[in-house]
């Protein structure tokens, strides 16, 4: 799943990921874990600054 297409991540009680194309996926991970994975992806493709680093 491409993190760039994730629109929302919700728990009710299952974690549901909604994509920009309207598709929805129910996943085993809690929303906090999904958020960590999204953040890690954004950092890996340099869409977010590295933790503790400064933007240049």
N, CA, C and O of each residue as an XYZ file, in Angstrom:
224
protein
N       0.846     -1.159      0.000
C       0.000      0.000      0.000
C       0.904      1.239      0.000
O       1.852      1.322      0.781
N       0.613      2.169     -0.855
C       1.416      3.375     -0.970
C       0.925      4.415      0.042
O      -0.220      4.863     -0.025
N       1.788      4.789      0.966
C       1.421      5.738      2.025
C       0.993      7.093      1.469
O       0.265      7.828      2.137
N       1.425      7.430      0.276
C       1.048      8.718     -0.316
C      -0.443      8.798     -0.619
O      -0.994      9.893     -0.727
N      -1.100      7.653     -0.757
C      -2.528      7.627     -1.088
C      -3.431      7.445      0.129
O      -4.650      7.348     -0.012
N      -2.840      7.399      1.322
C      -3.647      7.243      2.530
C      -4.289      8.583      2.872
O      -3.619      9.607      3.009
N      -5.606      8.537      3.005
C      -6.368      9.735      3.350
C      -6.653      9.788      4.845
O      -6.448     10.821      5.481
N      -7.127      8.668      5.412
C      -7.412      8.620      6.847
C      -7.038      7.258      7.417
O      -7.021      6.250      6.710
N      -6.738      7.253      8.726
C      -6.531      6.027      9.493
C      -7.385      6.179     10.742
O      -7.210      7.117     11.520
N      -8.318      5.240     10.924
C      -9.250      5.336     12.043
C      -9.338      3.994     12.759
O      -9.099      2.942     12.165
N      -9.683      4.044     14.034
C      -9.954      2.832     14.822
C     -11.392      2.895     15.300
O     -11.784      3.848     15.974
N     -12.184      1.882     14.956
C     -13.568      1.826     15.439
C     -14.122      0.420     15.421
O     -14.972      0.198     14.559
N     -13.792     -0.527     16.201
C     -12.560     -0.696     16.940
C     -11.420     -1.198     16.057
O     -10.255     -1.103     16.443
N     -11.742     -1.738     14.865
C     -10.678     -2.191     13.968
C     -10.025     -0.986     13.299
O     -10.674      0.037     13.079
N      -8.748     -1.109     12.977
C      -8.039     -0.034     12.293
C      -8.394     -0.096     10.807
O      -8.187     -1.112     10.143
N      -8.929      1.008     10.307
C      -9.346      1.092      8.914
C      -8.564      2.197      8.228
O      -8.507      3.329      8.709
N      -7.963      1.852      7.095
C      -7.212      2.815      6.300
C      -8.041      3.138      5.065
O      -8.413      2.241      4.309
N      -8.331      4.424      4.860
C      -9.060      4.874      3.676
C      -8.089      5.551      2.730
O      -7.298      6.405      3.131
N      -8.162      5.155      1.463
C      -7.279      5.728      0.454
C      -7.999      6.832     -0.323
O      -9.222      6.959     -0.261
N      -7.223      7.617     -1.045
C      -7.792      8.735     -1.802
C      -8.711      8.265     -2.924
O      -9.532      9.046     -3.404
N      -8.594      6.999     -3.356
C      -9.473      6.485     -4.414
C     -10.763      5.880     -3.863
O     -11.561      5.321     -4.616
N     -10.967      5.994     -2.538
C     -12.194      5.508     -1.914
C     -12.102      4.089     -1.363
O     -13.012      3.647     -0.662
N     -11.029      3.367     -1.663
C     -10.872      2.014     -1.137
C     -10.563      2.068      0.346
O      -9.928      3.004      0.832
N     -11.031      1.034      1.066
C     -10.796      0.939      2.506
C     -10.181     -0.420      2.806
O     -10.541     -1.436      2.211
N      -9.240     -0.407      3.750
C      -8.569     -1.634      4.164
C      -8.616     -1.730      5.683
O      -8.365     -0.749      6.383
N      -8.935     -2.907      6.184
C      -8.885     -3.171      7.615
C      -7.574     -3.903      7.870
O      -7.272     -4.904      7.220
N      -6.795     -3.388      8.829
C      -5.471     -3.944      9.110
C      -5.377     -4.381     10.569
O      -6.182     -3.969     11.404
N      -4.394     -5.215     10.862
C      -4.214     -5.725     12.223
C      -3.572     -4.710     13.156
O      -3.836     -4.730     14.358
N      -2.731     -3.822     12.626
C      -1.994     -2.867     13.447
C      -2.932     -1.789     14.010
O      -3.943     -1.443     13.399
N      -2.572     -1.275     15.179
C      -3.286     -0.135     15.757
C      -2.933      1.114     14.964
O      -1.913      1.144     14.276
N      -3.762      2.141     15.053
C      -3.538      3.354     14.261
C      -2.204      4.017     14.591
O      -1.588      4.615     13.708
N      -1.744      3.929     15.829
C      -0.452      4.521     16.198
C       0.693      3.835     15.456
O       1.637      4.497     15.024
N       0.614      2.521     15.306
C       1.654      1.780     14.573
C       1.611      2.133     13.089
O       2.658      2.285     12.459
N       0.421      2.263     12.532
C       0.284      2.668     11.128
C       0.892      4.056     10.938
O       1.607      4.293      9.964
N       0.613      4.968     11.859
C       1.160      6.327     11.771
C       2.685      6.305     11.804
O       3.330      7.051     11.066
N       3.268      5.458     12.652
C       4.732      5.338     12.708
C       5.300      4.849     11.382
O       6.332      5.335     10.921
N       4.616      3.879     10.773
C       5.076      3.333      9.493
C       4.959      4.373      8.383
O       5.833      4.462      7.520
N       3.886      5.157      8.401
C       3.710      6.218      7.406
C       4.814      7.256      7.566
O       5.428      7.678      6.586
N       5.060      7.663      8.806
C       6.105      8.645      9.079
C       7.473      8.130      8.631
O       8.263      8.873      8.049
N       7.743      6.866      8.902
C       9.008      6.267      8.496
C       9.147      6.287      6.972
O      10.222      6.578      6.447
N       8.066      5.978      6.274
C       8.093      6.020      4.807
C       8.364      7.438      4.317
O       9.217      7.645      3.454
N       7.638      8.419      4.866
C       7.830      9.816      4.444
C       9.273     10.259      4.667
O       9.843     10.962      3.833
N       9.865      9.852      5.786
C      11.268     10.200      6.047
C      12.192      9.517      5.041
O      13.170     10.116      4.594
N      11.889      8.265      4.681
C      12.756      7.530      3.758
C      12.758      8.125      2.356
O      13.746      8.008      1.632
N      11.660      8.762      1.973
C      11.597      9.404      0.647
C      11.782     10.912      0.765
O      11.531     11.660     -0.180
N      12.223     11.341      1.939
C      12.567     12.735      2.234
C      11.410     13.714      2.053
O      11.601     14.837      1.588
N      10.200     13.271      2.427
C       9.048     14.161      2.463
C       8.872     14.780      3.846
O       8.076     15.700      4.032
N       9.636     14.256      4.822
C       9.663     14.784      6.187
C      11.124     14.866      6.605
O      11.933     14.039      6.186
N      11.471     15.854      7.427
C      12.846     15.911      7.916
C      13.126     14.731      8.836
O      12.214     14.198      9.467
N      14.380     14.329      8.910
C      14.773     13.245      9.808
C      14.546     13.675     11.249
O      14.662     14.860     11.563
N      14.228     12.744     12.119
C      14.008     13.033     13.531
C      15.272     13.667     14.122
O      16.372     13.142     13.953
N      15.106     14.787     14.807
C      16.236     15.458     15.429
C      17.059     16.269     14.466
O      17.957     16.999     14.887
N      16.778     16.161     13.185
C      17.538     16.906     12.183
C      16.855     18.228     11.850
O      15.728     18.491     12.267
N      17.550     19.027     11.108
C      16.988     20.293     10.678
C      16.785     20.283      9.194
O      17.548     19.660      8.455
N      15.737     20.983      8.743
C      15.512     21.100      7.314
C      16.567     22.002      6.695
O      17.039     22.949      7.324
N      16.926     21.701      5.468
C      17.891     22.532      4.766
C      17.259     23.203      3.580
O      17.928     23.949      2.864
